[in-house]
Amino acid sequence: MVETDLMGVDKRGSSRPRLVLDLPALLDGGFEEDLAAMASVLRGSPAADPACPLLVPGDAKEAERSRRARKGISSRRRSTGSCAKSAATAAPATCCGRHSGGSTAQGRNEYMAIINRRAALGGLALTLAAPRILRAQGGGWQPTRPIQLVVGFAPGGGSDVIARTIAEAAAPMIPQPMVVVNRPGAGGALAAEQVARALPDGHTLLLAGGSESTSLPAHREVPYDPKKSFKAVIRLTRHPHFICVRGRGGRFNSMPEVIEAARAEPGRITHGSAGAGTLSHSLFIMLERRANLEFLHVPYTGGGPVAQALLAGDIDLGVQASDELGGLVASGDIKPIAVASAERAVSQPQVPTLRELGYDVVADNQKGWVGPAGMTDEMVAFYHDRFRQGMAAPTWRRFLERLDEADGYADGPGFQAAMDHLLDDIRAALRRS
């Protein structure tokens, strides 16, 4: 039992009641009894204490004082002049610390003050119980403080833009602010570790689906299990990966030309990636196994440096995501010659898939929200539904139109299955290397 002391002195000198609530029970189980007591108070039933309107049953001493106080108030109400001495001496202090006595007017004023305070304190108690009432009525889970959206790459990059754009689009549907937290490093593994270790209370999400989820764990040990440490919520995008060559003045014009040269010069044709163990690196490992070829890997620190190396003629091939190509294709500086997707890309429909060319390699750069593994189904459903609504908002639709990409949506299980399948493919390719 927790007693919240609301004692105070009003302008007449009378003290205010004390609010007595069983707060642990109210907030952490057994709230049905507390609500029943509150309801009886508000109805004014005999089970409630009118002198102290929120006296929760269970305290014998308080109940006894309540009954005595009730008699004292009734006596004052029946008085026609000054309170009788017998009534004053018979009625002990009420649960609020008052003594019965004084004039009829004073007694009437005190009684009316109690009635007025009953409504105010009753509203306070029901406010405290509101979260549990909502759950009992099927209101569902909702976040209660700002939500961290963790991104494993620097501000301004492709992943960061996706996170901030969908957060803006979904903001009207989510009752708490969303804060994008950039945690770059180790190809996204640092951010993934942070979220894997976070409390599964629904207030931390990771933008996942890229190298940290599908590629890095196949190359080296990471401090999380990509299949078990997270609960997938929704996939937002599915960026195709393009194999590109230098445009004007380049050595190759098509993927068959590259394959022919790689067979003639094993280990001599160079390809650049965004870093060792990244998805753009693994794409070529899978291609090598499917086509029985060998390329020379040149790691860089991101897609931007790869594009620069292509333009400078430092490498023969490079992998670029659709959001990284920008105007380089329109200007003719870079030429995509194959795409590692199940179907041709909307943004570059003239580019054949590797499957069309006879090599079963699919390595899309997926992006979506996952949370810590312990998140409940209620939490997942809350975020899935609201981010899906955000994907229909004009802000998000304009974003996809600028990239000239189709909707990349998948639900949580579908997103997890796609990530797991790609990770298994990369692991199998590495075992055969």
Stockholm file with secondary structure:
# STOCKHOLM 1.0

chainA/1-433         MVETDLMGVDKRGSSRPRLVLDLPALLDGGFEEDLAAMASVLRGSPAADPACPLLVPGDAKEAERSRRARKGISSRRRSTGSCAKSAATAAPATCCGRHSGGSTAQGRNEYMAIINRRAALGGLALTLAAPRILRAQGGGWQPTRPIQLVVGFAPGGGSDVIARTIAEAAAPMIPQPMVVVNRPGAGGALAAEQVARALPDGHTLLLAGGSESTSLPAHREVPYDPKKSFKAVIRLTRHPHFICVRGRGGRFNSMPEVIEAARAEPGRITHGSAGAGTLSHSLFIMLERRANLEFLHVPYTGGGPVAQALLAGDIDLGVQASDELGGLVASGDIKPIAVASAERAVSQPQVPTLRELGYDVVADNQKGWVGPAGMTDEMVAFYHDRFRQGMAAPTWRRFLERLDEADGYADGPGFQAAMDHLLDDIRAALRRS
#=GR chainA/1-433 SS CEEECCCCBCTTSCBCCCEEECHHHHHSSCHHHHHHHHHHHHHTCTTSCTTSTTBCTTCHHHHHHHHHHHHHHHHHHHCSSSCCHHHHHHSCCCTTSCCCCSCHHHHHHHHHHHHHHHHHHHHHHHHHHHHHHHHHTTCCCCCCSCEEEEESSCTTSHHHHHHHHHHHHHGGGCSSCEEEEECCCGGGHHHHHHHHTSCSSSSEEEEESSHHHHTHHHHSCCSSCTTTSEEEEEEEEEECEEEEEESTTCSCSSHHHHHHHHHHSTTTSEEEESSTTSHHHHHHHHHHHHHTCCCEEEECSSHHHHHHHHHHTSCSEEEEEHHHHGGGTTTTSEEEEEECSSSCCSSCTTSCBTTTTTCCCCCCEEEEEEEETTCCHHHHHHHHHHHHHHTTSHHHHHHHHHHTCCCCCEEHHHHHHHHHHHHHHHHHHHHTC
#=GC SS_cons         CEEECCCCBCTTSCBCCCEEECHHHHHSSCHHHHHHHHHHHHHTCTTSCTTSTTBCTTCHHHHHHHHHHHHHHHHHHHCSSSCCHHHHHHSCCCTTSCCCCSCHHHHHHHHHHHHHHHHHHHHHHHHHHHHHHHHHTTCCCCCCSCEEEEESSCTTSHHHHHHHHHHHHHGGGCSSCEEEEECCCGGGHHHHHHHHTSCSSSSEEEEESSHHHHTHHHHSCCSSCTTTSEEEEEEEEEECEEEEEESTTCSCSSHHHHHHHHHHSTTTSEEEESSTTSHHHHHHHHHHHHHTCCCEEEECSSHHHHHHHHHHTSCSEEEEEHHHHGGGTTTTSEEEEEECSSSCCSSCTTSCBTTTTTCCCCCCEEEEEEEETTCCHHHHHHHHHHHHHHTTSHHHHHHHHHHTCCCCCEEHHHHHHHHHHHHHHHHHHHHTC
//
